[in-house]
């Protein structure tokens, strides 16, 4: 190589050598996006079929199935899921934020056991958590609560780890001496918490609540076990209807159910830059 350079001749480089890895990465990413979005695009196209058949490519064009998707038959379970998901996000936020403070800031007896119990739903199979909660309600004599209230408890349990984890990450990224500096200037503990700590970890709290909302809205494993007739989330209602076929109406309802959490994330992103929290989360990992 030294002799080649000393000869003054131009150094030969493979024409495609430096481009093949980048081109391969582009192809791989494109295939991943196709794998994710192609079923959604097919489902959306099916919902506009003119005939009552789930055929792709669609035959003709009609909005009649979208009109049926906005009937009370489907709007009621959709609103049920929205109420359930909103309450789940609020409860998970109220319980998860102080728990995250306790796990990050303090060392106490039973801390590891409580941490394992709080984060357990992330590691346990959903089937185990669902059957366990169902058995608990019956053994404790709360079988009459099956439905909305049981779903709210169950969804709060399986969504709590999201808030704990996101708030804990935000607390870990805080400058260590920031609270001491505020206290040294005469700020009382509650004021330090309200005017220093919470504004910094706000993105983590909101992100955890959004994750809890989405986890509740799309959940089907827990909901299948502790729901009752007349109080069914949209996910369970869709699954029950698929047993009798997949008409274009279900495709339209599925697209609406997909759009709801997406619109929530977009709206929250307008108010709080969640992408900054996601980048912090990735850096923390």
C-alpha positions as CSV (number, residue, x, y, z in Angstrom):
1,X,0.0,0.0,0.0
2,X,2.9,2.4,0.8
3,X,4.6,1.6,-2.5
4,X,1.3,2.2,-4.3
5,X,0.9,5.6,-2.7
6,X,4.6,6.5,-3.3
7,X,4.1,5.8,-7.0
8,X,1.7,8.7,-7.3
9,X,-1.1,6.6,-8.8
10,X,-4.6,7.2,-7.6
11,X,-5.8,4.9,-4.9
12,X,-8.5,2.5,-6.1
13,X,-11.6,2.2,-4.0
14,X,-14.6,-0.1,-4.6
15,X,-17.3,1.9,-6.2
16,X,-20.1,0.3,-4.1
17,X,-18.1,-0.7,-1.1
18,X,-19.1,2.2,1.1
19,X,-22.7,2.4,-0.2
20,X,-23.7,-1.2,0.3
21,X,-24.1,-1.1,4.1
22,X,-26.2,2.1,3.9
23,X,-28.3,0.8,1.1
24,X,-28.9,-2.4,2.9
25,X,-30.0,-0.5,6.0
26,X,-32.4,1.6,3.9
27,X,-33.9,-1.5,2.4
28,X,-34.3,-3.2,5.8
29,X,-36.0,-0.1,7.3
30,X,-38.3,0.1,4.3
31,X,-39.3,-3.5,4.7
32,X,-39.9,-3.0,8.4
33,X,-42.2,0.0,7.7
34,X,-44.0,-2.0,5.0
35,X,-44.5,-4.8,7.5
36,X,-46.0,-2.4,10.0
37,X,-48.1,-0.1,7.8
38,X,-49.2,-2.4,4.9
39,X,-51.8,-4.3,7.0
40,X,-53.2,-0.9,8.2
41,X,-53.4,0.4,4.6
42,X,-55.1,-2.8,3.5
43,X,-57.6,-2.6,6.3
44,X,-58.3,1.1,5.5
45,X,-58.9,0.2,1.8
46,X,-61.2,-2.6,2.7
47,X,-63.4,-0.3,4.7
48,X,-64.4,1.6,1.5
49,X,-65.7,-1.5,-0.4
50,X,-68.9,-1.0,-2.2
51,X,-70.1,-4.5,-1.4
52,X,-70.4,-6.1,2.0
53,X,-67.2,-8.1,1.5
54,X,-63.7,-7.7,2.9
55,X,-62.0,-7.8,-0.5
56,X,-58.7,-6.2,-1.5
57,X,-58.4,-4.4,-3.8
58,X,-61.8,-2.9,-3.0
59,X,-64.7,-3.2,-5.4
60,X,-66.0,0.3,-6.0
61,X,-66.2,3.0,-3.4
62,X,-68.7,3.5,-0.6
63,X,-68.9,5.3,2.8
64,X,-71.9,3.3,4.0
65,X,-69.6,1.2,6.3
66,X,-68.2,4.3,7.9
67,X,-71.7,5.5,8.6
68,X,-72.4,2.2,10.4
69,X,-69.1,2.5,12.3
70,X,-70.5,5.7,13.8
71,X,-73.7,4.1,14.9
72,X,-74.5,3.6,18.6
73,X,-73.6,-0.1,18.3
74,X,-69.9,0.9,17.9
75,X,-69.8,4.4,19.4
76,X,-70.9,3.2,22.8
77,X,-68.0,0.7,23.3
78,X,-65.6,3.3,21.8
79,X,-66.7,5.9,24.4
80,X,-66.6,3.2,27.1
81,X,-62.9,2.5,26.2
82,X,-62.2,6.3,26.2
83,X,-63.6,6.8,29.7
84,X,-61.7,3.7,30.9
85,X,-58.4,4.8,29.3
86,X,-58.6,8.3,30.7
87,X,-59.3,7.2,34.2
88,X,-56.6,4.6,33.9
89,X,-54.1,7.2,32.9
90,X,-55.1,9.5,35.8
91,X,-55.0,6.8,38.4
92,X,-51.7,5.4,37.1
93,X,-50.3,9.0,37.2
94,X,-51.5,9.6,40.8
95,X,-50.1,6.3,42.1
96,X,-47.0,6.0,39.9
97,X,-45.5,9.4,40.5
98,X,-45.0,9.1,44.3
99,X,-43.9,5.5,43.9
100,X,-41.2,6.6,41.4
101,X,-40.1,9.3,43.9
102,X,-39.9,6.6,46.7
103,X,-37.9,4.2,44.5
104,X,-35.4,6.8,43.3
105,X,-34.9,9.0,46.3
106,X,-35.2,6.6,49.3
107,X,-33.9,3.3,50.5
108,X,-36.3,1.5,52.9
109,X,-37.1,-1.9,54.1
110,X,-39.2,-3.8,51.5
111,X,-38.2,-1.5,48.7
112,X,-37.1,-4.3,46.4
113,X,-40.2,-6.3,47.0
114,X,-42.5,-3.3,46.4
115,X,-40.5,-2.4,43.2
116,X,-40.9,-6.0,42.0
117,X,-44.6,-5.9,42.8
118,X,-45.1,-2.6,41.0
119,X,-43.2,-3.5,37.9
120,X,-44.4,-7.1,37.9
121,X,-47.1,-6.7,35.2
122,X,-44.4,-5.8,32.7
123,X,-42.8,-9.2,33.1
124,X,-45.7,-11.5,33.9
125,X,-47.7,-12.9,31.0
126,X,-51.0,-11.0,30.5
127,X,-52.9,-14.3,30.9
128,X,-51.5,-14.9,34.4
129,X,-52.3,-11.3,35.5
130,X,-55.8,-11.5,34.1
131,X,-56.7,-14.9,35.7
132,X,-55.1,-13.8,39.0
133,X,-57.2,-10.6,39.1
134,X,-60.4,-12.5,38.1
135,X,-59.8,-15.0,40.9
136,X,-59.1,-12.2,43.4
137,X,-62.4,-10.5,42.7
138,X,-64.4,-13.7,43.1
139,X,-62.5,-14.8,46.3
140,X,-62.7,-11.3,47.9
141,X,-66.5,-11.2,47.2
142,X,-66.2,-8.4,44.6
143,X,-67.6,-10.4,41.7
144,X,-70.4,-7.8,41.3
145,X,-67.8,-5.2,40.4
146,X,-66.9,-7.1,37.2
147,X,-67.2,-4.7,34.3
148,X,-66.1,-1.1,34.3
149,X,-64.8,-0.9,37.9
150,X,-62.9,-4.2,37.7
151,X,-61.5,-3.1,34.3
152,X,-60.4,0.2,35.8
153,X,-58.5,-1.6,38.6
154,X,-57.0,-4.2,36.2
155,X,-55.9,-1.6,33.7
156,X,-54.4,0.6,36.4
157,X,-52.4,-2.3,37.6
158,X,-51.0,-3.2,34.2
159,X,-50.4,0.4,33.3
160,X,-48.7,1.5,36.6
161,X,-45.2,0.4,35.5
162,X,-45.2,2.8,32.6
163,X,-45.7,5.8,34.8
164,X,-43.2,4.6,37.4
165,X,-40.5,4.0,34.8
166,X,-40.9,7.2,32.9
167,X,-41.0,9.4,36.0
168,X,-38.0,7.5,37.5
169,X,-36.0,8.2,34.3
170,X,-36.9,11.9,34.5
171,X,-35.8,12.0,38.1
172,X,-32.5,10.3,37.3
173,X,-31.7,12.9,34.6
174,X,-32.2,15.9,37.0
175,X,-29.0,17.7,38.0
176,X,-28.1,16.4,41.5
177,X,-27.6,19.7,43.2
178,X,-30.6,21.6,41.7
179,X,-32.9,21.0,44.7
180,X,-30.1,21.9,47.1
181,X,-29.5,25.1,45.3
182,X,-33.1,26.1,45.5
183,X,-33.3,25.2,49.2
184,X,-30.2,27.2,49.9
185,X,-31.9,30.3,48.5
186,X,-34.7,29.9,51.0
187,X,-37.3,27.9,49.1
188,X,-39.4,25.6,51.2
189,X,-39.6,21.9,50.3
190,X,-43.1,22.1,48.8
191,X,-42.0,25.1,46.7
192,X,-38.9,23.3,45.5
193,X,-41.2,20.4,44.5
194,X,-43.8,22.6,42.7
195,X,-41.5,25.1,41.0
196,X,-38.3,23.1,40.4
197,X,-38.9,19.4,40.4
198,X,-42.2,19.0,38.7
199,X,-41.5,21.4,35.8
200,X,-38.4,19.3,35.0
201,X,-40.1,15.9,35.3
202,X,-43.3,17.1,33.7
203,X,-42.6,15.4,30.4
204,X,-41.9,12.1,32.1
205,X,-45.2,12.3,34.0
206,X,-47.2,13.1,30.9
207,X,-45.5,10.5,28.8
208,X,-46.2,7.8,31.4
209,X,-49.8,8.9,31.6
210,X,-50.1,8.7,27.8
211,X,-48.5,5.3,27.7
212,X,-51.0,4.2,30.4
213,X,-53.9,5.6,28.3
214,X,-52.8,3.8,25.2
215,X,-52.1,0.5,27.1
216,X,-55.6,0.6,28.5
217,X,-57.3,1.6,25.2
218,X,-55.7,-1.2,23.2
219,X,-55.7,-3.9,25.9
220,X,-57.6,-7.1,25.1
221,X,-56.0,-9.7,27.3
222,X,-57.1,-8.3,30.7
223,X,-60.4,-7.0,29.3
224,X,-61.5,-10.5,28.0
225,X,-61.5,-11.9,31.5
226,X,-63.1,-9.2,33.6
227,X,-65.6,-7.6,31.2
228,X,-69.4,-8.3,31.2
229,X,-72.1,-7.9,28.6
230,X,-73.0,-4.3,28.1
231,X,-69.7,-3.0,29.5
232,X,-67.2,-4.1,26.8
233,X,-64.3,-2.1,25.5
234,X,-64.0,-1.6,21.8
235,X,-61.2,-4.1,21.5
236,X,-63.4,-6.9,23.0
237,X,-66.4,-5.8,21.0
238,X,-64.3,-6.1,17.8
239,X,-62.9,-9.5,18.7
240,X,-66.5,-10.8,19.4
241,X,-67.6,-9.6,16.1
242,X,-64.7,-11.1,14.1
243,X,-66.0,-14.6,15.1
244,X,-68.9,-14.0,12.6
245,X,-66.7,-12.7,9.8
246,X,-64.9,-9.6,8.9
247,X,-67.3,-7.2,7.1
248,X,-66.1,-3.8,5.9
249,X,-67.8,-2.2,9.0
250,X,-65.2,-3.9,11.3
251,X,-62.4,-2.5,9.1
252,X,-63.9,1.1,9.5
253,X,-64.2,0.6,13.3
254,X,-60.7,-0.8,13.5
255,X,-59.4,2.3,11.7
256,X,-61.3,4.6,14.1
257,X,-59.9,2.7,17.1
258,X,-56.4,3.1,15.6
259,X,-56.9,6.8,15.0
260,X,-58.0,7.6,18.6
261,X,-54.7,6.9,20.4
262,X,-52.8,8.4,17.5
263,X,-54.7,11.6,17.8
264,X,-54.1,11.7,21.6
265,X,-50.4,11.3,21.1
266,X,-50.3,14.1,18.4
267,X,-52.3,16.4,20.7
268,X,-50.0,15.8,23.7
269,X,-47.0,16.2,21.5
270,X,-48.3,19.7,20.6
271,X,-48.3,20.6,24.3
272,X,-45.3,18.6,25.6
273,X,-42.4,17.6,23.4
274,X,-42.5,13.9,24.1
275,X,-39.8,13.2,21.5
276,X,-37.3,15.0,23.9
277,X,-38.3,12.6,26.6
278,X,-38.0,9.6,24.3
279,X,-34.5,10.7,23.4
280,X,-33.6,11.1,27.1
281,X,-35.1,7.6,27.7
282,X,-33.0,6.1,24.9
283,X,-29.9,7.9,26.2
284,X,-30.6,6.7,29.8
285,X,-30.9,3.1,28.5
